[in-house]
Amino acid sequence: MLVFAGLGLNEKTITNEIIEEIKDADKIYFERYTSPPMPYNEYEYNFQYEQVGREFIEDGNKILEQSKEEKVILLTYGNPMIATTHMDLKMRATEVGISTKVLHNTSITTVLPGETGLHSYKFGRITTLMAETQIAPLSVYEVIYKNLLSELHSTILMEYNLDTKKYLDPIDAIKQLLKIEEEQKKQVINESTILIIASRVGMNKQEIICESVSELLKKHYDKPPYTLIIPGKLHFTEIESLQQLFGIKDITDNSINIKSKAIDMLENYIPKAKRTLNKIKEMTNEDNRYSDLFKNIEAYIDDSERFRNEERFELAILSIGYAEGLIDSLIFLGEVELEW
């Protein structure tokens, strides 16, 4: 049997249900991917457990083999099923006939709205930023970008490296994202972006700071675990909450400059098509032979603008594509020669 047990947010939130399950457990593992490091001395229980990292859970072979014959408990910080790796392990166990049980508890994701004043239903996809990788920062950046595009808040969990026993520091995390911004240029983050850094939520010495990136980079952060929140479009009540809780006077909308790839394309293609059509009209002195063609091109451009304003972006791109196709036909047939 394999039991997934959530410990909540601190050493005192272990449930009686978990304690009862532990009494007849053959093996207990404590997964430490984003959970607090042991130097806190906050997780000193009177039962023996083995600390394991993400790789142990992702591989899963050892824990599954043990669960076939023994009762194995996997302890995790927060709620066990927030992590997709745990859900995958649960499904693998079920596939090979291992019975499973989930003991839920409070998660960082359920607590953050109440601690920050942000609306719970406006949080988008959660992501984790790791300390030593070249791939993760870009994938995390893309998650934030898509959340902002949907006007949603982003929660970024900070990795705890079990091997080096180090957490990713908030300043290093912000610098990673700023570096990716220099390359991607999607206006996801800059020095004026408003961020929230939540440290040790639900634990002793909880600290939550909301400032601009430029101000947050100047600060020193105490013990982990850390969670980074990038707010999306804010409701006026969320703005009031941030102002009251953190004393911020001017709060900018982090999502205001975010544009989809479709909008970027249309903002480039529509003006270009208009300029090209006007130049062709000048070159041909608006020859009557092309009047019907010009009307069709103008109609497609108008359609594209209308669809863009209606946020029907696929139709807008299709329409401007037809307009450019007709323009290109004149050029390819040698009717006009354009030099830019």
Phi and psi restraints in degrees (value plus and minus 20) as a CYANA .aco file:
   2 LEU   PHI    -142.9  -102.9
   2 LEU   PSI     102.1   142.1
   3 VAL   PHI    -131.5   -91.5
   3 VAL   PSI     105.0   145.0
   4 PHE   PHI    -118.5   -78.5
   4 PHE   PSI      97.7   137.7
   5 ALA   PHI    -144.9  -104.9
   5 ALA   PSI     105.5   145.5
   6 GLY   PHI    -112.2   -72.2
   6 GLY   PSI     111.1   151.1
   7 LEU   PHI    -110.7   -70.7
   7 LEU   PSI     -23.5    16.5
   8 GLY   PHI      58.8    98.8
   8 GLY   PSI    -171.7  -131.7
   9 LEU   PHI    -123.0   -83.0
   9 LEU   PSI     -27.3    12.7
  10 ASN   PHI    -175.4  -135.4
  10 ASN   PSI    -198.6  -158.6
  11 GLU   PHI     -88.9   -48.9
  11 GLU   PSI     -34.3     5.7
  12 LYS   PHI    -116.1   -76.1
  12 LYS   PSI     -26.2    13.8
  13 THR   PHI    -117.4   -77.4
  13 THR   PSI      -9.9    30.1
  14 ILE   PHI     -83.7   -43.7
  14 ILE   PSI     116.2   156.2
  15 THR   PHI    -110.1   -70.1
  15 THR   PSI     137.7   177.7
  16 ASN   PHI     -80.8   -40.8
  16 ASN   PSI     -52.9   -12.9
  17 GLU   PHI     -81.2   -41.2
  17 GLU   PSI     -62.4   -22.4
  18 ILE   PHI     -86.6   -46.6
  18 ILE   PSI     -63.5   -23.5
  19 ILE   PHI     -78.0   -38.0
  19 ILE   PSI     -60.0   -20.0
  20 GLU   PHI     -86.6   -46.6
  20 GLU   PSI     -60.0   -20.0
  21 GLU   PHI     -85.3   -45.3
  21 GLU   PSI     -54.8   -14.8
  22 ILE   PHI     -87.8   -47.8
  22 ILE   PSI     -48.6    -8.6
  23 LYS   PHI     -76.3   -36.3
  23 LYS   PSI     -55.2   -15.2
  24 ASP   PHI    -136.2   -96.2
  24 ASP   PSI       4.0    44.0
  25 ALA   PHI     -98.2   -58.2
  25 ALA   PSI     121.6   161.6
  26 ASP   PHI    -106.8   -66.8
  26 ASP   PSI     -51.4   -11.4
  27 LYS   PHI    -168.6  -128.6
  27 LYS   PSI     117.6   157.6
  28 ILE   PHI    -146.2  -106.2
  28 ILE   PSI     105.3   145.3
  29 TYR   PHI    -131.4   -91.4
  29 TYR   PSI     127.2   167.2
  30 PHE   PHI    -142.6  -102.6
  30 PHE   PSI      89.5   129.5
  31 GLU   PHI     -99.5   -59.5
  31 GLU   PSI     108.5   148.5
  32 ARG   PHI    -137.3   -97.3
  32 ARG   PSI      11.4    51.4
  33 TYR   PHI     -86.0   -46.0
  33 TYR   PSI     -75.7   -35.7
  34 THR   PHI    -138.9   -98.9
  34 THR   PSI      -4.7    35.3
  35 SER   PHI    -111.4   -71.4
  35 SER   PSI     140.9   180.9
  36 PRO   PHI     -83.2   -43.2
  36 PRO   PSI     125.1   165.1
  37 PRO   PHI     -90.2   -50.2
  37 PRO   PSI     136.6   176.6
  38 MET   PHI     -84.9   -44.9
  38 MET   PSI     -46.8    -6.8
  39 PRO   PHI     -74.8   -34.8
  39 PRO   PSI     -34.5     5.5
  40 TYR   PHI     -84.0   -44.0
  40 TYR   PSI     -45.4    -5.4
  41 ASN   PHI      37.3    77.3
  41 ASN   PSI      11.2    51.2
  42 GLU   PHI    -119.3   -79.3
  42 GLU   PSI     -34.4     5.6
  43 TYR   PHI    -134.1   -94.1
  43 TYR   PSI      30.1    70.1
  44 GLU   PHI    -116.6   -76.6
  44 GLU   PSI      62.5   102.5
  45 TYR   PHI    -107.9   -67.9
  45 TYR   PSI     145.1   185.1
  46 ASN   PHI    -111.0   -71.0
  46 ASN   PSI       6.6    46.6
  47 PHE   PHI    -150.7  -110.7
  47 PHE   PSI     135.8   175.8
  48 GLN   PHI    -110.2   -70.2
  48 GLN   PSI     115.8   155.8
  49 TYR   PHI    -163.2  -123.2
  49 TYR   PSI     141.6   181.6
  50 GLU   PHI    -133.0   -93.0
  50 GLU   PSI     109.0   149.0
  51 GLN   PHI     -98.1   -58.1
  51 GLN   PSI     116.7   156.7
  52 VAL   PHI    -156.2  -116.2
  52 VAL   PSI     135.8   175.8
  53 GLY   PHI    -121.5   -81.5
  53 GLY   PSI    -192.4  -152.4
  54 ARG   PHI     -83.8   -43.8
  54 ARG   PSI     -58.1   -18.1
  55 GLU   PHI     -81.3   -41.3
  55 GLU   PSI     -56.9   -16.9
  56 PHE   PHI     -82.6   -42.6
  56 PHE   PSI     -61.1   -21.1
  57 ILE   PHI     -93.5   -53.5
  57 ILE   PSI     -61.2   -21.2
  58 GLU   PHI     -83.3   -43.3
  58 GLU   PSI     -60.2   -20.2
  59 ASP   PHI     -88.0   -48.0
  59 ASP   PSI     -74.0   -34.0
  60 GLY   PHI      51.9    91.9
  60 GLY   PSI     -31.0     9.0
  61 ASN   PHI     -81.6   -41.6
  61 ASN   PSI     -64.1   -24.1
  62 LYS   PHI     -85.5   -45.5
  62 LYS   PSI     -67.0   -27.0
  63 ILE   PHI     -87.3   -47.3
  63 ILE   PSI     -53.6   -13.6
  64 LEU   PHI     -89.9   -49.9
  64 LEU   PSI     -61.7   -21.7
  65 GLU   PHI     -81.6   -41.6
  65 GLU   PSI     -62.5   -22.5
  66 GLN   PHI     -85.9   -45.9
  66 GLN   PSI     -56.7   -16.7
  67 SER   PHI     -90.2   -50.2
  67 SER   PSI     -37.6     2.4
  68 LYS   PHI     -87.2   -47.2
  68 LYS   PSI     -53.5   -13.5
  69 GLU   PHI    -134.8   -94.8
  69 GLU   PSI     -38.7     1.3
  70 GLU   PHI    -147.4  -107.4
  70 GLU   PSI     147.3   187.3
  71 LYS   PHI    -112.3   -72.3
  71 LYS   PSI      93.8   133.8
  72 VAL   PHI    -134.6   -94.6
  72 VAL   PSI     114.4   154.4
  73 ILE   PHI    -134.8   -94.8
  73 ILE   PSI     109.7   149.7
  74 LEU   PHI    -127.9   -87.9
  74 LEU   PSI      88.5   128.5
  75 LEU   PHI    -106.8   -66.8
  75 LEU   PSI     123.8   163.8
  76 THR   PHI    -167.2  -127.2
  76 THR   PSI     131.1   171.1
  77 TYR   PHI     -85.5   -45.5
  77 TYR   PSI     119.8   159.8
  78 GLY   PHI      53.9    93.9
  78 GLY   PSI    -152.9  -112.9
  79 ASN   PHI    -126.1   -86.1
  79 ASN   PSI     109.6   149.6
  80 PRO   PHI     -84.1   -44.1
  80 PRO   PSI     -47.3    -7.3
  81 MET   PHI    -113.5   -73.5
  81 MET   PSI     -12.9    27.1
  82 ILE   PHI     -89.4   -49.4
  82 ILE   PSI     -54.9   -14.9
  83 ALA   PHI    -100.4   -60.4
  83 ALA   PSI     107.0   147.0
  84 THR   PHI     -86.3   -46.3
  84 THR   PSI     -47.6    -7.6
  85 THR   PHI     -85.0   -45.0
  85 THR   PSI     -54.2   -14.2
  86 HIS   PHI     -92.2   -52.2
  86 HIS   PSI     -59.6   -19.6
  87 MET   PHI     -83.3   -43.3
  87 MET   PSI     -60.5   -20.5
  88 ASP   PHI     -82.6   -42.6
  88 ASP   PSI     -62.4   -22.4
  89 LEU   PHI     -83.8   -43.8
  89 LEU   PSI     -59.1   -19.1
  90 LYS   PHI     -82.7   -42.7
  90 LYS   PSI     -62.5   -22.5
  91 MET   PHI     -85.9   -45.9
  91 MET   PSI     -60.0   -20.0
  92 ARG   PHI     -83.9   -43.9
  92 ARG   PSI     -58.9   -18.9
  93 ALA   PHI     -83.8   -43.8
  93 ALA   PSI     -64.1   -24.1
  94 THR   PHI     -82.6   -42.6
  94 THR   PSI     -59.0   -19.0
  95 GLU   PHI     -81.8   -41.8
  95 GLU   PSI     -51.9   -11.9
  96 VAL   PHI    -120.9   -80.9
  96 VAL   PSI      -5.2    34.8
  97 GLY   PHI      65.0   105.0
  97 GLY   PSI      -4.6    35.4
  98 ILE   PHI    -107.3   -67.3
  98 ILE   PSI     106.7   146.7
  99 SER   PHI     -93.4   -53.4
  99 SER   PSI     123.8   163.8
 100 THR   PHI    -149.8  -109.8
 100 THR   PSI     138.0   178.0
 101 LYS   PHI    -163.5  -123.5
 101 LYS   PSI     123.0   163.0
 102 VAL   PHI    -139.2   -99.2
 102 VAL   PSI     105.3   145.3
 103 LEU   PHI    -129.9   -89.9
 103 LEU   PSI      83.3   123.3
 104 HIS   PHI     -97.8   -57.8
 104 HIS   PSI     142.4   182.4
 105 ASN   PHI    -178.7  -138.7
 105 ASN   PSI     159.6   199.6
 106 THR   PHI     -85.3   -45.3
 106 THR   PSI     121.4   161.4
 107 SER   PHI    -140.3  -100.3
 107 SER   PSI     136.6   176.6
 108 ILE   PHI     -76.8   -36.8
 108 ILE   PSI     -52.6   -12.6
 109 THR   PHI     -89.6   -49.6
 109 THR   PSI     -46.6    -6.6
 110 THR   PHI    -108.0   -68.0
 110 THR   PSI     -39.0     1.0
 111 VAL   PHI    -110.9   -70.9
 111 VAL   PSI     -55.4   -15.4
 112 LEU   PHI     -75.2   -35.2
 112 LEU   PSI     -62.6   -22.6
 113 PRO   PHI     -77.0   -37.0
 113 PRO   PSI     -62.6   -22.6
 114 GLY   PHI     -89.8   -49.8
 114 GLY   PSI     -47.5    -7.5
 115 GLU   PHI    -105.6   -65.6
 115 GLU   PSI     -40.4    -0.4
 116 THR   PHI    -132.7   -92.7
 116 THR   PSI     -36.5     3.5
 117 GLY   PHI      65.0   105.0
 117 GLY   PSI     -17.3    22.7
 118 LEU   PHI    -102.0   -62.0
 118 LEU   PSI     127.0   167.0
 119 HIS   PHI     -93.5   -53.5
 119 HIS   PSI     113.0   153.0
 120 SER   PHI     -82.0   -42.0
 120 SER   PSI     -55.4   -15.4
 121 TYR   PHI     -98.0   -58.0
 121 TYR   PSI     -22.7    17.3
 122 LYS   PHI    -123.4   -83.4
 122 LYS   PSI      -8.3    31.7
 123 PHE   PHI    -109.2   -69.2
 123 PHE   PSI     113.4   153.4
 124 GLY   PHI    -113.8   -73.8
 124 GLY   PSI    -172.8  -132.8
 125 ARG   PHI     -82.7   -42.7
 125 ARG   PSI     117.8   157.8
 126 ILE   PHI    -107.3   -67.3
 126 ILE   PSI     126.4   166.4
 127 THR   PHI    -161.1  -121.1
 127 THR   PSI     144.6   184.6
 128 THR   PHI    -143.2  -103.2
 128 THR   PSI     111.4   151.4
 129 LEU   PHI    -121.8   -81.8
 129 LEU   PSI     106.5   146.5
 130 MET   PHI    -124.6   -84.6
 130 MET   PSI     138.0   178.0
 131 ALA   PHI     -98.7   -58.7
 131 ALA   PSI     -62.0   -22.0
 132 GLU   PHI    -143.2  -103.2
 132 GLU   PSI      60.4   100.4
 133 THR   PHI    -181.2  -141.2
 133 THR   PSI     130.6   170.6
 134 GLN   PHI    -120.2   -80.2
 134 GLN   PSI     -31.8     8.2
 135 ILE   PHI    -116.9   -76.9
 135 ILE   PSI     -65.1   -25.1
 136 ALA   PHI     -74.5   -34.5
 136 ALA   PSI     -63.4   -23.4
 137 PRO   PHI     -75.1   -35.1
 137 PRO   PSI     -59.9   -19.9
 138 LEU   PHI     -88.3   -48.3
 138 LEU   PSI     -61.0   -21.0
 139 SER   PHI     -86.1   -46.1
 139 SER   PSI     -57.7   -17.7
 140 VAL   PHI     -85.4   -45.4
 140 VAL   PSI     -62.8   -22.8
 141 TYR   PHI     -77.9   -37.9
 141 TYR   PSI     -62.5   -22.5
 142 GLU   PHI     -86.9   -46.9
 142 GLU   PSI     -56.3   -16.3
 143 VAL   PHI     -82.6   -42.6
 143 VAL   PSI     -65.7   -25.7
 144 ILE   PHI     -82.9   -42.9
 144 ILE   PSI     -63.0   -23.0
 145 TYR   PHI     -78.3   -38.3
 145 TYR   PSI     -67.0   -27.0
 146 LYS   PHI     -87.8   -47.8
 146 LYS   PSI     -56.0   -16.0
 147 ASN   PHI     -83.5   -43.5
 147 ASN   PSI     -66.1   -26.1
 148 LEU   PHI     -84.4   -44.4
 148 LEU   PSI     -56.4   -16.4
 149 LEU   PHI     -81.2   -41.2
 149 LEU   PSI     -53.2   -13.2
 150 SER   PHI    -112.0   -72.0
 150 SER   PSI     -12.2    27.8
 151 GLU   PHI      43.2    83.2
 151 GLU   PSI      13.5    53.5
 152 LEU   PHI    -129.0   -89.0
 152 LEU   PSI     137.9   177.9
 153 HIS   PHI    -101.7   -61.7
 153 HIS   PSI     129.2   169.2
 154 SER   PHI    -133.8   -93.8
 154 SER   PSI     112.1   152.1
 155 THR   PHI    -127.4   -87.4
 155 THR   PSI     101.4   141.4
 156 ILE   PHI    -135.6   -95.6
 156 ILE   PSI      94.5   134.5
 157 LEU   PHI    -103.5   -63.5
 157 LEU   PSI     126.5   166.5
 158 MET   PHI    -119.5   -79.5
 158 MET   PSI     113.0   153.0
 159 GLU   PHI     -90.2   -50.2
 159 GLU   PSI     121.9   161.9
 160 TYR   PHI    -127.3   -87.3
 160 TYR   PSI      98.3   138.3
 161 ASN   PHI    -107.6   -67.6
 161 ASN   PSI      89.7   129.7
 162 LEU   PHI     -85.8   -45.8
 162 LEU   PSI     -51.1   -11.1
 163 ASP   PHI     -91.1   -51.1
 163 ASP   PSI     -66.2   -26.2
 164 THR   PHI    -111.9   -71.9
 164 THR   PSI     -29.0    11.0
 165 LYS   PHI      35.8    75.8
 165 LYS   PSI      23.3    63.3
 166 LYS   PHI    -150.4  -110.4
 166 LYS   PSI     124.1   164.1
 167 TYR   PHI    -114.2   -74.2
 167 TYR   PSI     132.6   172.6
 168 LEU   PHI     -91.8   -51.8
 168 LEU   PSI     103.5   143.5
 169 ASP   PHI     -95.3   -55.3
 169 ASP   PSI     123.8   163.8
 170 PRO   PHI     -76.2   -36.2
 170 PRO   PSI     -58.2   -18.2
 171 ILE   PHI     -85.2   -45.2
 171 ILE   PSI     -63.6   -23.6
 172 ASP   PHI     -83.2   -43.2
 172 ASP   PSI     -57.3   -17.3
 173 ALA   PHI     -83.3   -43.3
 173 ALA   PSI     -66.5   -26.5
 174 ILE   PHI     -83.2   -43.2
 174 ILE   PSI     -60.9   -20.9
 175 LYS   PHI     -84.4   -44.4
 175 LYS   PSI     -56.3   -16.3
 176 GLN   PHI     -79.3   -39.3
 176 GLN   PSI     -66.3   -26.3
 177 LEU   PHI     -87.4   -47.4
 177 LEU   PSI     -57.9   -17.9
 178 LEU   PHI     -84.9   -44.9
 178 LEU   PSI     -56.0   -16.0
 179 LYS   PHI     -85.6   -45.6
 179 LYS   PSI     -62.3   -22.3
 180 ILE   PHI     -84.9   -44.9
 180 ILE   PSI     -56.7   -16.7
 181 GLU   PHI     -80.5   -40.5
 181 GLU   PSI     -58.2   -18.2
 182 GLU   PHI     -79.5   -39.5
 182 GLU   PSI     -53.3   -13.3
 183 GLU   PHI    -105.1   -65.1
 183 GLU   PSI     -63.6   -23.6
 184 GLN   PHI    -106.2   -66.2
 184 GLN   PSI     -54.7   -14.7
 185 LYS   PHI      35.3    75.3
 185 LYS   PSI      24.2    64.2
 186 LYS   PHI    -122.1   -82.1
 186 LYS   PSI     -11.6    28.4
 187 GLN   PHI      41.0    81.0
 187 GLN   PSI      17.0    57.0
 188 VAL   PHI     -95.4   -55.4
 188 VAL   PSI     -58.1   -18.1
 189 ILE   PHI    -170.7  -130.7
 189 ILE   PSI     119.8   159.8
 190 ASN   PHI    -170.6  -130.6
 190 ASN   PSI    -194.3  -154.3
 191 GLU   PHI     -87.0   -47.0
 191 GLU   PSI     -41.5    -1.5
 192 SER   PHI    -114.4   -74.4
 192 SER   PSI     -24.4    15.6
 193 THR   PHI     -80.8   -40.8
 193 THR   PSI     114.7   154.7
 194 ILE   PHI    -105.5   -65.5
 194 ILE   PSI     104.2   144.2
 195 LEU   PHI    -145.4  -105.4
 195 LEU   PSI     138.6   178.6
 196 ILE   PHI    -140.9  -100.9
 196 ILE   PSI     108.1   148.1
 197 ILE   PHI    -133.2   -93.2
 197 ILE   PSI      95.3   135.3
 198 ALA   PHI    -126.2   -86.2
 198 ALA   PSI     102.2   142.2
 199 SER   PHI    -135.7   -95.7
 199 SER   PSI     112.1   152.1
 200 ARG   PHI      35.6    75.6
 200 ARG   PSI      23.9    63.9
 201 VAL   PHI     -82.0   -42.0
 201 VAL   PSI     108.0   148.0
 202 GLY   PHI      64.8   104.8
 202 GLY   PSI     -21.0    19.0
 203 MET   PHI    -132.1   -92.1
 203 MET   PSI    -198.9  -158.9
 204 ASN   PHI     -85.1   -45.1
 204 ASN   PSI     126.7   166.7
 205 LYS   PHI      39.1    79.1
 205 LYS   PSI      18.5    58.5
 206 GLN   PHI     -78.4   -38.4
 206 GLN   PSI     118.4   158.4
 207 GLU   PHI    -160.7  -120.7
 207 GLU   PSI     108.0   148.0
 208 ILE   PHI    -149.2  -109.2
 208 ILE   PSI     104.8   144.8
 209 ILE   PHI    -142.6  -102.6
 209 ILE   PSI     115.3   155.3
 210 CYS   PHI    -145.1  -105.1
 210 CYS   PSI      95.6   135.6
 211 GLU   PHI    -172.2  -132.2
 211 GLU   PSI     158.2   198.2
 212 SER   PHI     -95.9   -55.9
 212 SER   PSI     139.1   179.1
 213 VAL   PHI     -75.6   -35.6
 213 VAL   PSI     -63.4   -23.4
 214 SER   PHI     -79.1   -39.1
 214 SER   PSI     -57.4   -17.4
 215 GLU   PHI     -96.7   -56.7
 215 GLU   PSI     -59.0   -19.0
 216 LEU   PHI     -84.9   -44.9
 216 LEU   PSI     -51.1   -11.1
 217 LEU   PHI     -89.3   -49.3
 217 LEU   PSI     -35.4     4.6
 218 LYS   PHI    -110.3   -70.3
 218 LYS   PSI     -30.6     9.4
 219 LYS   PHI    -112.5   -72.5
 219 LYS   PSI     142.9   182.9
 220 HIS   PHI    -129.0   -89.0
 220 HIS   PSI     117.2   157.2
 221 TYR   PHI    -133.8   -93.8
 221 TYR   PSI     113.6   153.6
 222 ASP   PHI     -94.8   -54.8
 222 ASP   PSI    -175.7  -135.7
 223 LYS   PHI     -80.2   -40.2
 223 LYS   PSI     129.3   169.3
 224 PRO   PHI     -97.0   -57.0
 224 PRO   PSI    -198.0  -158.0
 225 PRO   PHI     -98.9   -58.9
 225 PRO   PSI     133.9   173.9
 226 TYR   PHI    -133.7   -93.7
 226 TYR   PSI     127.6   167.6
 227 THR   PHI    -154.6  -114.6
 227 THR   PSI     114.0   154.0
 228 LEU   PHI    -127.3   -87.3
 228 LEU   PSI     112.7   152.7
 229 ILE   PHI    -140.9  -100.9
 229 ILE   PSI     107.7   147.7
 230 ILE   PHI    -129.7   -89.7
 230 ILE   PSI      84.5   124.5
 231 PRO   PHI     -84.7   -44.7
 231 PRO   PSI     124.9   164.9
 232 GLY   PHI    -113.5   -73.5
 232 GLY   PSI    -160.2  -120.2
 233 LYS   PHI     -89.8   -49.8
 233 LYS   PSI     110.6   150.6
 234 LEU   PHI    -121.1   -81.1
 234 LEU   PSI     114.5   154.5
 235 HIS   PHI     -92.3   -52.3
 235 HIS   PSI     133.7   173.7
 236 PHE   PHI     -80.4   -40.4
 236 PHE   PSI     -49.8    -9.8
 237 THR   PHI     -91.9   -51.9
 237 THR   PSI     -50.6   -10.6
 238 GLU   PHI     -88.7   -48.7
 238 GLU   PSI     -60.0   -20.0
 239 ILE   PHI     -81.2   -41.2
 239 ILE   PSI     -65.0   -25.0
 240 GLU   PHI     -81.3   -41.3
 240 GLU   PSI     -59.1   -19.1
 241 SER   PHI     -84.5   -44.5
 241 SER   PSI     -65.8   -25.8
 242 LEU   PHI     -83.6   -43.6
 242 LEU   PSI     -59.1   -19.1
 243 GLN   PHI     -85.1   -45.1
 243 GLN   PSI     -61.7   -21.7
 244 GLN   PHI     -93.8   -53.8
 244 GLN   PSI     -63.5   -23.5
 245 LEU   PHI     -93.7   -53.7
 245 LEU   PSI     -55.5   -15.5
 246 PHE   PHI    -140.4  -100.4
 246 PHE   PSI     -19.9    20.1
 247 GLY   PHI      49.1    89.1
 247 GLY   PSI       5.5    45.5
 248 ILE   PHI    -106.1   -66.1
 248 ILE   PSI     111.0   151.0
 249 LYS   PHI    -110.1   -70.1
 249 LYS   PSI     -71.3   -31.3
 250 ASP   PHI    -125.4   -85.4
 250 ASP   PSI      94.3   134.3
 251 ILE   PHI    -136.5   -96.5
 251 ILE   PSI      97.4   137.4
 252 THR   PHI    -108.3   -68.3
 252 THR   PSI     137.8   177.8
 253 ASP   PHI    -106.7   -66.7
 253 ASP   PSI      89.6   129.6
 254 ASN   PHI     -84.9   -44.9
 254 ASN   PSI     -40.2    -0.2
 255 SER   PHI    -114.9   -74.9
 255 SER   PSI     -22.1    17.9
 256 ILE   PHI     -85.7   -45.7
 256 ILE   PSI     -51.5   -11.5
 257 ASN   PHI    -119.4   -79.4
 257 ASN   PSI     -15.5    24.5
 258 ILE   PHI     -99.6   -59.6
 258 ILE   PSI     107.5   147.5
 259 LYS   PHI    -145.8  -105.8
 259 LYS   PSI     123.0   163.0
 260 SER   PHI     -95.4   -55.4
 260 SER   PSI     142.8   182.8
 261 LYS   PHI     -80.4   -40.4
 261 LYS   PSI     -54.3   -14.3
 262 ALA   PHI     -83.6   -43.6
 262 ALA   PSI     -64.8   -24.8
 263 ILE   PHI     -84.6   -44.6
 263 ILE   PSI     -61.8   -21.8
 264 ASP   PHI     -78.6   -38.6
 264 ASP   PSI     -63.0   -23.0
 265 MET   PHI     -83.5   -43.5
 265 MET   PSI     -66.1   -26.1
 266 LEU   PHI     -86.8   -46.8
 266 LEU   PSI     -57.2   -17.2
 267 GLU   PHI     -87.1   -47.1
 267 GLU   PSI     -40.5    -0.5
 268 ASN   PHI    -111.6   -71.6
 268 ASN   PSI     -67.0   -27.0
 269 TYR   PHI     -93.2   -53.2
 269 TYR   PSI     -60.6   -20.6
 270 ILE   PHI     -82.9   -42.9
 270 ILE   PSI     -72.6   -32.6
 271 PRO   PHI     -81.0   -41.0
 271 PRO   PSI     -56.3   -16.3
 272 LYS   PHI     -83.9   -43.9
 272 LYS   PSI     -63.4   -23.4
 273 ALA   PHI     -83.0   -43.0
 273 ALA   PSI     -60.4   -20.4
 274 LYS   PHI     -82.9   -42.9
 274 LYS   PSI     -66.0   -26.0
 275 ARG   PHI     -82.2   -42.2
 275 ARG   PSI     -63.3   -23.3
 276 THR   PHI     -85.3   -45.3
 276 THR   PSI     -63.0   -23.0
 277 LEU   PHI     -82.3   -42.3
 277 LEU   PSI     -63.0   -23.0
 278 ASN   PHI     -82.9   -42.9
 278 ASN   PSI     -58.8   -18.8
 279 LYS   PHI     -86.5   -46.5
 279 LYS   PSI     -60.8   -20.8
 280 ILE   PHI     -84.6   -44.6
 280 ILE   PSI     -59.9   -19.9
 281 LYS   PHI     -80.2   -40.2
 281 LYS   PSI     -61.8   -21.8
 282 GLU   PHI     -84.6   -44.6
 282 GLU   PSI     -63.1   -23.1
 283 MET   PHI     -86.3   -46.3
 283 MET   PSI     -53.6   -13.6
 284 THR   PHI    -118.4   -78.4
 284 THR   PSI     -17.4    22.6
 285 ASN   PHI      32.8    72.8
 285 ASN   PSI      13.6    53.6
 286 GLU   PHI      31.4    71.4
 286 GLU   PSI      27.7    67.7
 287 ASP   PHI     -71.1   -31.1
 287 ASP   PSI     113.1   153.1
 288 ASN   PHI     -79.3   -39.3
 288 ASN   PSI     -43.9    -3.9
 289 ARG   PHI     -81.4   -41.4
 289 ARG   PSI     -45.9    -5.9
 290 TYR   PHI    -125.2   -85.2
 290 TYR   PSI     -16.3    23.7
 291 SER   PHI     -78.7   -38.7
 291 SER   PSI     -63.9   -23.9
 292 ASP   PHI     -85.5   -45.5
 292 ASP   PSI     -59.2   -19.2
 293 LEU   PHI     -84.0   -44.0
 293 LEU   PSI     -64.5   -24.5
 294 PHE   PHI     -81.3   -41.3
 294 PHE   PSI     -60.5   -20.5
 295 LYS   PHI     -82.0   -42.0
 295 LYS   PSI     -60.9   -20.9
 296 ASN   PHI     -85.8   -45.8
 296 ASN   PSI     -61.6   -21.6
 297 ILE   PHI     -81.9   -41.9
 297 ILE   PSI     -66.1   -26.1
 298 GLU   PHI     -82.4   -42.4
 298 GLU   PSI     -57.4   -17.4
 299 ALA   PHI     -85.3   -45.3
 299 ALA   PSI     -61.5   -21.5
 300 TYR   PHI     -85.7   -45.7
 300 TYR   PSI     -59.2   -19.2
 301 ILE   PHI     -84.7   -44.7
 301 ILE   PSI     -63.3   -23.3
 302 ASP   PHI     -81.7   -41.7
 302 ASP   PSI     -62.2   -22.2
 303 ASP   PHI     -80.5   -40.5
 303 ASP   PSI     -62.1   -22.1
 304 SER   PHI     -82.6   -42.6
 304 SER   PSI     -62.5   -22.5
 305 GLU   PHI     -84.7   -44.7
 305 GLU   PSI     -61.1   -21.1
 306 ARG   PHI     -85.3   -45.3
 306 ARG   PSI     -65.8   -25.8
 307 PHE   PHI     -83.5   -43.5
 307 PHE   PSI     -57.3   -17.3
 308 ARG   PHI     -82.1   -42.1
 308 ARG   PSI     -65.1   -25.1
 309 ASN   PHI     -85.3   -45.3
 309 ASN   PSI     -47.2    -7.2
 310 GLU   PHI    -108.7   -68.7
 310 GLU   PSI     -17.9    22.1
 311 GLU   PHI      41.0    81.0
 311 GLU   PSI      11.7    51.7
 312 ARG   PHI    -121.9   -81.9
 312 ARG   PSI      52.1    92.1
 313 PHE   PHI     -88.2   -48.2
 313 PHE   PSI     -53.5   -13.5
 314 GLU   PHI     -83.6   -43.6
 314 GLU   PSI     -62.9   -22.9
 315 LEU   PHI     -88.4   -48.4
 315 LEU   PSI     -53.9   -13.9
 316 ALA   PHI     -84.6   -44.6
 316 ALA   PSI     -63.9   -23.9
 317 ILE   PHI     -87.5   -47.5
 317 ILE   PSI     -58.5   -18.5
 318 LEU   PHI     -82.3   -42.3
 318 LEU   PSI     -63.3   -23.3
 319 SER   PHI     -86.1   -46.1
 319 SER   PSI     -64.5   -24.5
 320 ILE   PHI     -89.3   -49.3
 320 ILE   PSI     -46.5    -6.5
 321 GLY   PHI     -86.2   -46.2
 321 GLY   PSI     -60.4   -20.4
 322 TYR   PHI     -82.9   -42.9
 322 TYR   PSI     -62.5   -22.5
 323 ALA   PHI     -81.0   -41.0
 323 ALA   PSI     -65.5   -25.5
 324 GLU   PHI     -88.3   -48.3
 324 GLU   PSI     -52.5   -12.5
 325 GLY   PHI     -83.6   -43.6
 325 GLY   PSI     -61.1   -21.1
 326 LEU   PHI     -87.9   -47.9
 326 LEU   PSI     -58.2   -18.2
 327 ILE   PHI     -83.4   -43.4
 327 ILE   PSI     -64.5   -24.5
 328 ASP   PHI     -83.2   -43.2
 328 ASP   PSI     -52.6   -12.6
 329 SER   PHI     -80.9   -40.9
 329 SER   PSI     -58.2   -18.2
 330 LEU   PHI     -84.7   -44.7
 330 LEU   PSI     -60.1   -20.1
 331 ILE   PHI     -89.9   -49.9
 331 ILE   PSI     -64.4   -24.4
 332 PHE   PHI     -88.4   -48.4
 332 PHE   PSI     -51.0   -11.0
 333 LEU   PHI    -100.3   -60.3
 333 LEU   PSI     -21.9    18.1
 334 GLY   PHI      58.2    98.2
 334 GLY   PSI      -6.4    33.6
 335 GLU   PHI     -90.0   -50.0
 335 GLU   PSI     -52.9   -12.9
 336 VAL   PHI    -158.9  -118.9
 336 VAL   PSI     135.9   175.9
 337 GLU   PHI    -145.8  -105.8
 337 GLU   PSI     102.8   142.8
 338 LEU   PHI    -128.1   -88.1
 338 LEU   PSI     115.5   155.5
 339 GLU   PHI    -146.4  -106.4
 339 GLU   PSI     105.2   145.2
